[in-house]
Amino acid sequence: MTDGVIYQAGWTLDDIPWSRFDPSKVQPVILAAVKAASLVEYNAEDYVAYLTRVYRGQPEATLRSIEHWGNEEIQHGLALGRWAEMADPGFDFTAAFARFHTLYRAPHFYNGEGSVRGSRRGEMIARCVVESGTSSLYSALRDTTEEPVLKEIAGRIAADEFRHYRLFYDILLADSEPDLSIWRKLWVAFGRVGESNDDELPCAYYCANVPAAEASLRPYRRQVYARAYRNTIAGIFRRHHVDRLVKMVVKPAGIDPSGRISRCASAVLWRAFRIHAAAGERLETA
């Protein structure tokens, strides 16, 4: 469970107590998840460029907020990457990210002007969904790991990600575009959840956990590494993390976070997580 520490915004890598690192507390499953997360977080520059195009012509404060968000995401990647290199001296964060950035090239990062969600409001709903997932993941890492340095890093990142969720939710509420229908909101929100099965996370997991020297023997296959990633993170989550995740996802979609739909969705998702976690445990013991 959480130790109750509340982390403020504006921290730096120098605030992390690196000297407290305890290699005996490193868990292989958590290490695999952290390696993948470090690459995704560090890739924020592409997201910033994309969101800046989507919000071109909007208030300067919004653009500055997006840029600040990106800088914090990059710092998350650096912190996680440094910890992963301490936990696994054979891991080269810079080299792994270079492979990832070559393998994963989302078309909307480089083509078009508007949002792939069809509107700025749709884009912010999608961003809220993403921040719901990351806030919940790092909360779960914080509560699960016994390694003291990772516990602090995860706690600080979880707090940042919740603030990012609030940022994007506030941008959504303040947008001058006409509001979307409830069905459109649901379509965007659950469509973004479905995109968790696209190439980004599987690519990151592959590049972080399969050495370049083994790439010819173990080529990238999206479905294989998507399953590996899901099985890895599923065992980290506890029921209260899933409950909070679902409440955060449905709120920008216009659904009561404490209502029946939210409770049912949480139960279904928790069941799916237990299935994936069991699959991961079977692979570990095989």
Secondary structure as GFF3:
##gff-version 3
##sequence-region A 1 286
A	DSSP	three_ten_helix	13	15	.	.	.	ID=ss1
A	DSSP	three_ten_helix	18	20	.	.	.	ID=ss2
A	DSSP	three_ten_helix	23	25	.	.	.	ID=ss3
A	DSSP	alpha_helix	28	42	.	.	.	ID=ss4
A	DSSP	alpha_helix	44	54	.	.	.	ID=ss5
A	DSSP	alpha_helix	60	87	.	.	.	ID=ss6
A	DSSP	alpha_helix	93	103	.	.	.	ID=ss7
A	DSSP	three_ten_helix	107	109	.	.	.	ID=ss8
A	DSSP	alpha_helix	120	144	.	.	.	ID=ss9
A	DSSP	alpha_helix	148	174	.	.	.	ID=ss10
A	DSSP	alpha_helix	182	194	.	.	.	ID=ss11
A	DSSP	three_ten_helix	195	197	.	.	.	ID=ss12
A	DSSP	alpha_helix	200	209	.	.	.	ID=ss13
A	DSSP	three_ten_helix	212	214	.	.	.	ID=ss14
A	DSSP	alpha_helix	222	234	.	.	.	ID=ss15
A	DSSP	alpha_helix	239	250	.	.	.	ID=ss16
A	DSSP	alpha_helix	260	285	.	.	.	ID=ss17
###
